[in-house]
């Protein structure tokens, strides 16, 4: 079986079509299109709002022509998807009017289905990158979107600039008793705890980054570092590489006092009780951090996802 047939993505990005401007124009005419303004996507509380090319054309009196980003084809390979990054021509007087019918991915991401979250992550990630890469890093000239939004090209020297993705590790730290260690950042609300994370530095492997970040933030060294999964995280342009790791000296755990101001060990019963009594706010359900915590929690018989239903927060 081919790698294409085994794809884990619900969307075929069809990158071979990006160089064919005529084909992209034809696909646009029959596409489902996601409108984006200032990184916000057209959406209800639990679904994306798609429009078509006719609707986009009809809105040209209210919105700038903007940029089109080709997101790919649906599983049937017949449904093309695009994002339309635009802005108001005459901006409404209030924030409420400006963003009516739009939401941040943080607000609606947890309620989207598999296809919509894949499209939204791709669309928002591209929109964020295009918004801040309007000029060439080599000569300072303006750049324009090209190849279906997958690159920007300098109008002076024709160099291509590709979207940036910053790798970051995120780590579920455990001890020999199968407790997990979570930390609190001072920028978060009171009682908000999550796993440890940090950006990979130049010349550093993922495993080295795991070891360094956990020691810097929580004061313990880890071994048995194992890869779990990854998650696109366009806030603004990261990919989270998730690991679990074991520390042999849980008694040494302590916050660094800057990025992390409190650390707590949890057994499953302690986690269950903390959620039930609102003693802890967990990461949002859309996040890989929450998925890591949930997977650990339900790995033992008698503990269910419903036990972790309670408060959650982005910040």
Buried (B, 14 or more C-beta within 10 A) or exposed (E): EEEEEEEEEBBBBBEEBBEEEEBBEEBBEEBBBBBBBBBBBBBEEEEBBBBBBEEBEEBEEEBEEBBBBBBBBBEEEEBBBBBBBBEEEEEEEEEEEBBEEBBBBBBBBBBBEEBBBBBBBBBBBBBBBBBEBEBBEEEEEEBEBBBBBBBBBBEEEEBEBEBEBEBBBBBBBBBEEEBBBBBBBEEBEEBBBBBBBBEBEEEBEBBBBBBBBBBBBBBBBBEEBEEBEBBBBBBBBBBBBBBBBBBEEBEEBEBBEEBBBBBBBBEBEBBBBBBEEEBBBBBBBBBBBBBBBBBBBBEEEEBEEEBBEBEBEBE
